[in-house]
Amino acid sequence: MKTRPQAPRATYRLQFHRGFTLRHAIALLPYLDALGVSHIHASPLLKARPGSTHGYDVCDPTRLNPELGTEADLDDLAAALRGRGMGLILDIVPNHMAVGGPENPWWWDVLRLGQASPFANSFDIDWDPPCAALRGKVLMPVLGDELDRVLDRGELRVVCEQAEVTVRYFDQQFPVHPESILVPGKFLEEAIADFDSNRKSLEQFLERQPYRLAFWRHGDLHINYRRFFTVTHLAGLRVELPQVFADTHNRILDWHQRGLLDGLRVDHPDGLRDPQDYLHRLAHAAPGAWVVVEKILQPDETVPPDWPVAGTTGYDFLNCAGGLFIDPAAEEPLTRFYSEFTGEPTDFTAVMRDKKRHVLRRHLVAEVSRLTHLLAAILPRCAPSLAIGPDELRDGLVEVLACFPVYRAYCRAEASICSENDRAAASEAVTQARRADSHLSAAALGFLDHLLQLRVQDPLAAEFVMRFQQLTGPAMAKGGEDTAFYCYNRFAALNEVGGDPSRFGSSVNDFHRACEQACRHWPATMLATSTHDTKRSEDVRARLALLSEIPGLWIAAVRAWSALNERHRRDGWPDRNAEYLFYQTVVGAWPLPLDRAIAYMGKAAREAKQHTDWSEPNRPYEEALKEFVAGALADPAFTRSVEGFVNRIARAGCVNSLGQTLLKLTAPGVPDLYQGTDLWDFSLVDPDNRRAVDFDLRQALMASVQAGIASGPTSGFLDELLSNPGDGRVKLFLIHQVLRYRRLHPELFQQGRYVPISVSGQGARHVCAFARVLRHQQTIVVVPRLVAGLTRNLDIWPLGEDVWGETRLVLPGTRRGHEFRNVLTDESHRAQSRNNRVGLRLAEVFARFPIALLDELSPGGARPRTTSKQR
């Protein structure tokens, strides 16, 4: 049996930057320890671009980021963690590095020496691209205009400072090849003076460099290095090469070997040439590390079983758990209203493919050209009888990419290894491409099908397959999450990373199946509900889920708001789709300050790429959108109406959020808390979700929670929490109590089985319940769902007899009179028999608190002893 690395009990994600350093984290440890987490989950700590707020733009993998502290600070943090029985999980970025100026010494050397640089193979650069003018050069799309016009305006200069010659473009600088400054008959100073005064000389000098400066708009068309998605300042690495793996991982591995790190979160493994090979090398280099991967799974997709990882970073759980609180009965009325109000299409699959095509034809042009160039070279070698033109190859390729059903396949083409799942994904993509466009070349699609099924044995064919697999992810992410998710605004709660907006919620059985599979195969996977990349925080989505239970009230409110805000529109702008997203955003994140609302709606509009874009901003549209948002939020009639609507659903939204949190804390896996979500957090997409967290407030509220718990269950503390839900202590209390329970019973959650529990009675569809079972130990989790259907008044907690009546948990194998203690309320509940079935009445379980964690007691009333030690 394969041994698994020891998993954390629970992690707390911290975003490190120069405003929150390693020393800040050390000061926070008493609070995190009291909260109950076992590990800090750190954003990348390697040297990033100056001022980076996230750390994914690593520019020197050999050093700790000096903006975060020193190696001594990291040692102190690790020691302080160990002193509390805690540890550190590190986010790592093997796919790419930030490139630009001298802050990245490897890239700087490549720009200086070209293919002669010892780092020329560290980056995934095509030195022989389709564009002949770039052969042997690196395209640098950094100029604000065409090169000729930049030269005409004298904006490029050659400068010598401290014996180093560089090319300057405003605040950017570029190295020069040592041989390029050897001008016969001239001293260096004379040559530089000639460059400044003679445009032709400067132009010829630039031609001698191993890079070509270009207008930034040419990046999408001609970039000849692999990027992270469409971000030109993040260049792909070739970690498949042993030396590059060593160079980029030695610092991280040293930290692990010295005991500073207990585990690793691997960012974007789908960008790598061979993720499986990489993960095996990582496991060998970091034995005993708990490793999870940021793998975005489509519905019904699983992690490749031969990956040596504990699981994913939790987007699969996030969407499945969140779907529990969405009522599928609302799909038809909300879809109909969305179509009527906005005039937008309602077939998400069609929208998704259309946006993927747009991204491939507009923003990933260079990547598509590279693959088309490869296809054109393969064709005469492997299928000389096929007469397929380059345009036919390109069109077929784009459509297959657009129809690819998952983020990527993992064929190892050089070794002719391809799983049945990968073959099926390729086959489905080709089949859907044929259906989508009857004008596509049948020969081209057939040729692509043969290549992707590994039926063509040729080194270039293998290269094509590996490159193709690295492009499906960017096409899916940019076309889907970063475009379609901002266009298809039918129900924004569904538009989340790893989600499928066409699937209107999850059933209880869906959730049980997912948890049973995780328990069997990935018991130490990470569980998330908010991350640094989520489109909306967990509490925003939990509140928005309520709208699916009151579609009539919601539709009436939107119609009233739209009529009220018509006066804030200018020349028909913004469009109704953006307006509808605005109303969902305001309700989900209320109270939403003007600056955050304007920033979010501006980003959403550019991401949607319908009326404006990052590359071609439509200023009149954006100004109209800004004025609409500002006008609406300055309008007392609108804001009073929104506030009244939110107040009506806020308490039910709190119940959803508490239930979602309890599921994360008890389902199979390792719960991860994103910074700040220990209280209510109504954040939107980044950078909104990376705002500073008020940890002083959290520490003060933790002291209040601990004092309330110490006062005893009859002190009225629970009533106080439920009477004042707005301060967030009720969520903090829940997290603290459940994580304290996990600390006492680690084996139950690390090794215990997941057992679905059925519910009977009138409220059965409104409950999700399961047990974690280990030998004779059983703990039951009970969470209400679709709570608006339980109460006539949304502003009350779903408690007691009037709400639950004779709804019961059905507990086969439990004897009548058997006792359970509610960990959250400290109440005892005895199993009762009715209709020959033993169970618990939910009217009693939910008498004082709206969710429950039930600890099974022995017949004598004492908890079965556990001798397990918790890290």
Beta strands, then each sheet from edge to edge (+ up, - down):
strand 1: 11-14
strand 2: 39-42
strand 3: 46-48
strand 4: 58-64
strand 5: 87-92
strand 6: 96-98
strand 7: 138-143
strand 8: 156-161
strand 9: 164-169
strand 10: 172-175
strand 11: 211-215
strand 12: 227-228
strand 13: 231-236
strand 14: 263-266
strand 15: 290-293
strand 16: 311-312
strand 17: 526-527
strand 18: 670-674
strand 19: 753-757
strand 20: 759-760
strand 21: 767-774
strand 22: 777-784
strand 23: 808-810
strand 24: 819-822
strand 25: 828-830
strand 26: 832-834
strand 27: 837-841
strand 28: 852-856
sheet 1: 16+ 15+ 14+ 5+ 2+ 1+ 18+ 17+
sheet 2: 3+ 4-
sheet 3: 6+ 13- 12+
sheet 4: 7+ 11+
sheet 5: 8+ 9- 10+
sheet 6: 19+ 21- 22+ 28- 24+ 25-
sheet 7: 20+ 23- 27+ 26-
end
